[in-house]
């Protein structure tokens, strides 16, 4: 395998242009055609807002997520032009990145260019990505509790101006009862529970899911009121535990009543569902 020259640039979120404080949120790496190898464009963009809000509490979450989604669309389109049509294939990473997002004085800005030579471009991309994005993210983020998982949901409901009063609710079944931290009633009880799986090891992740499944199974039988459970699940910060995280979601989904389970990355789907249910309640179909 021949050694290939490459260049890269980092996407920074600059919250305040005056102070210049920033957080790295993306990476674009490109390699021109070389010794018979086609040109390549590799990119990644981090849409996790939790770590940004630690530094910048007044972050506009909706605007930031929309900007990152737009970056991904632009990245896919540009990569296709370079790799299939060889357009712009001799441009460096920063020049290509500026085609995705021109210099416009917004909060998203590209860093100066970095260069190198690598035998394995994918491996080098992962190394730089970990160094620029994941390494410091994992160091900075403490283990998150359940309320940390719920906080972005609460903020998103406020951002969308969803008028809803959520309060704790105990569901009594024939065998046992289960308490949800956030619930409201419209014909049936809509119950929501944040569950952080940012835990130390695989067994603790699966055990937490099993406990909630047992709670639901015990309360479902003989419950005096109809209820639908919804879970918003926080991911583990250790990537090695992601398989166990997905297994935990399957454990929850198979509980009595088939609760809806949302990965925290699908937060907008949960918020949209709540918003839709509330609108039905306020403006019922005739």
C-alpha positions in Angstrom: 0.0 0.0 0.0 1.5 3.3 -1.1 1.8 6.4 1.1 -0.7 9.0 0.2 -0.5 12.8 1.0 -3.6 14.3 2.6 -4.9 17.5 4.1 -7.5 18.2 6.7 -9.4 21.1 8.3 -11.4 21.2 11.5 -14.9 22.7 11.8 -15.2 24.9 14.9 -18.3 26.2 16.7 -17.3 29.7 17.7 -20.0 30.9 20.2 -18.7 34.5 20.6 -16.8 36.0 17.8 -15.4 38.6 20.2 -13.9 36.2 22.7 -13.0 33.6 20.1 -13.9 30.7 22.4 -14.6 27.6 20.3 -15.3 23.8 20.4 -14.4 21.4 17.6 -17.5 19.9 16.0 -16.3 18.5 12.7 -13.5 17.3 10.5 -12.9 17.1 6.7 -10.0 15.2 5.3 -9.1 14.9 1.6 -6.6 13.1 -0.5 -6.0 13.7 -4.2 -5.7 10.9 -6.8 -2.3 9.2 -6.3 -0.6 6.2 -7.9 -3.8 4.9 -9.3 -5.9 5.6 -6.2 -9.0 7.7 -6.7 -9.4 11.0 -4.8 -11.2 10.7 -1.5 -13.1 13.0 0.8 -13.8 11.9 4.4 -15.8 13.9 6.9 -17.6 13.7 10.2 -19.7 16.2 12.1 -20.6 16.0 15.8 -24.2 17.0 16.6 -24.1 16.3 20.4 -25.1 19.6 22.0 -24.6 18.4 25.6 -20.9 19.3 25.8 -21.5 22.6 24.0 -24.2 23.7 26.5 -21.7 23.0 29.3 -19.6 25.9 27.9 -22.4 27.9 26.3 -25.7 27.5 28.2 -27.6 29.8 25.8 -26.7 27.8 22.7 -29.4 27.9 20.1 -29.8 24.1 19.9 -32.3 24.0 17.0 -30.2 26.4 14.8 -27.0 24.4 15.6 -28.6 21.0 14.7 -30.0 22.4 11.4 -26.6 23.8 10.5 -24.9 20.4 11.2 -27.5 18.6 9.1 -26.9 21.0 6.3 -23.1 20.3 6.6 -23.7 16.6 6.2 -25.8 17.1 3.1 -23.2 19.3 1.6 -20.5 16.9 2.5 -22.2 13.9 0.8 -22.8 15.9 -2.3 -19.2 17.2 -2.5 -17.7 13.8 -1.8 -19.7 12.4 -4.7 -18.5 15.1 -7.0 -14.9 14.5 -6.0 -14.8 10.7 -5.9 -17.1 9.8 -8.9 -16.7 12.8 -11.2 -13.2 13.9 -10.0 -14.4 17.5 -9.8 -12.3 19.8 -7.5 -10.0 16.7 -6.9 -6.8 18.7 -6.8 -8.1 21.2 -4.1 -6.9 20.8 -0.5 -9.3 20.1 2.4 -9.8 23.7 3.4 -10.7 24.8 -0.2 -13.2 21.9 -0.5 -14.6 22.7 3.0 -15.2 26.3 2.0 -17.3 24.9 -0.8 -19.4 23.2 1.9 -19.6 26.2 4.1 -18.2 29.5 2.7 -16.5 32.0 5.1 -19.5 34.1 6.2 -18.8 35.3 9.7 -21.2 32.7 11.2 -20.5 30.7 14.4 -19.2 27.7 12.3 -15.7 28.3 11.0 -12.9 26.3 9.4 -9.5 25.9 11.0 -6.2 26.4 9.1 -5.1 23.4 7.0 -3.2 20.5 8.4 -1.3 18.0 6.2 0.3 14.6 6.4 1.2 11.3 4.6 -0.5 8.0 5.4 -0.6 4.4 4.1 -4.1 3.8 5.5 -6.3 6.9 5.0 -9.3 5.5 6.9 -7.1 4.7 9.9 -5.5 8.1 9.8 -8.9 9.8 9.6 -10.0 8.0 12.7 -6.9 8.9 14.5 -7.2 12.6 13.7 -11.0 12.5 14.4 -10.4 11.0 17.9 -7.7 13.6 18.6 -9.7 16.6 17.4 -13.2 15.5 18.5 -13.7 12.4 20.7 -10.6 12.5 22.9 -11.4 15.7 24.7 -15.1 15.1 24.6 -14.7 11.9 26.7 -12.3 13.6 29.1 -14.6 16.6 29.6 -17.9 14.8 30.0 -18.6 13.3 33.4 -20.9 10.3 33.6 -24.4 11.6 33.0 -27.4 10.9 35.2 -31.0 10.5 34.1 -31.8 14.2 34.5 -28.9 15.1 32.2 -30.6 13.0 29.5 -33.9 14.8 30.1 -32.5 18.3 30.1 -32.2 18.6 26.3 -35.8 17.3 25.9 -37.0 20.0 28.3 -35.1 22.6 26.4 -36.4 21.4 23.0 -40.0 21.6 24.2 -39.3 25.2 25.4 -37.7 26.0 22.1 -40.8 24.8 20.2 -43.1 26.5 22.7 -44.9 23.3 23.5 -47.4 24.1 26.2 -47.5 21.1 28.5 -47.4 20.5 32.2 -45.4 17.4 33.0 -45.4 16.0 36.6 -44.5 12.8 38.4 -47.1 10.1 38.2 -47.5 6.7 40.0 -49.1 3.9 38.1 -50.6 1.3 40.4 -50.9 -2.3 39.2 -52.2 -5.4 40.8 -48.7 -6.6 41.8 -46.7 -3.4 42.1 -46.6 0.2 41.1 -44.2 2.2 38.9 -43.4 5.9 39.1 -42.6 8.1 36.1 -40.9 11.5 36.5 -42.8 13.2 33.7 -46.4 12.5 32.7 -49.6 14.1 31.6 -53.1 12.7 30.9 -55.3 12.9 27.8 -57.6 9.9 27.6 -54.7 7.8 28.8 -51.5 8.7 30.7 -48.5 9.6 28.6 -45.5 8.8 30.7 -41.9 9.8 29.9 -38.7 8.6 31.7 -35.1 9.5 31.0 -32.7 6.6 31.5 -29.0 7.2 31.3 -26.9 4.2 30.2 -23.7 6.2 30.7 -22.5 3.5 33.1 -19.2 1.8 33.9 -19.7 -1.6 32.3 -21.9 -3.9 30.2 -23.7 -5.7 33.1 -24.8 -2.4 34.7 -26.2 -1.2 31.4 -28.3 -4.4 30.8 -29.3 -4.6 34.5 -30.8 -1.1 34.5 -32.9 -2.0 31.4 -34.0 -5.2 33.1 -35.1 -3.4 36.2 -37.3 -1.0 34.2 -38.7 -3.9 32.2 -39.6 -5.6 35.5 -41.2 -2.5 36.8 -43.4 -2.2 33.8 -44.3 -5.9 33.8 -45.4 -5.7 37.5 -47.4 -2.5 37.1 -49.1 -3.3 33.7 -51.2 -6.1 35.1 -54.4 -4.8 36.7 -53.5 -1.1 36.2 -56.6 1.0 36.9 -55.7 3.6 34.2 -54.4 3.1 30.7 -50.9 4.4 30.1 -48.2 4.5 27.5 -44.6 4.6 28.5 -41.9 6.4 26.6 -38.1 6.2 27.4 -35.4 8.6 26.2 -32.1 6.6 26.5 -28.7 8.3 27.1 -25.8 6.7 25.4 -22.7 5.4 27.2 -19.6 7.7 26.8 -17.5 4.6 26.2 -17.9 3.5 22.6 -17.0 -0.1 23.5 -20.3 -0.3 25.4 -22.5 0.6 22.4 -23.5 -3.0 21.6 -24.8 -3.4 25.2 -26.6 0.0 24.9 -28.5 -1.3 21.9 -29.2 -4.5 23.7 -30.7 -2.5 26.6 -33.0 -0.7 24.2 -34.3 -4.0 22.9 -34.9 -5.2 26.5 -37.0 -2.1 27.2 -38.9 -2.3 23.9 -39.9 -5.9 24.7 -41.5 -4.9 28.0 -45.2 -5.1 28.7 -47.2 -2.6 26.7 -44.4 -2.3 24.2 -43.1 1.1 25.3 -41.6 3.5 22.8 -37.9 3.9 23.3 -35.9 6.7 21.8 -32.1 6.9 21.5 -31.1 10.4 22.7 -29.8 11.0 19.1 -33.5 10.7 18.1 -34.6 13.3 20.6 -36.3 15.4 17.9 -38.6 12.4 17.1 -39.7 12.2 20.8 -40.3 16.0 21.0 -42.2 16.0 17.7 -44.4 13.2 19.1 -45.1 15.1 22.3 -45.9 18.2 20.3 -48.3 16.3 18.0 -50.1 14.7 21.0 -50.5 18.0 22.7 -51.9 19.6 19.6 -54.4 16.8 19.3 -55.4 17.4 22.9 -55.8 21.2 22.4 -57.4 20.9 19.0 -59.2 17.5 18.9 -60.5 16.3 15.6 -64.2 16.8 15.1 
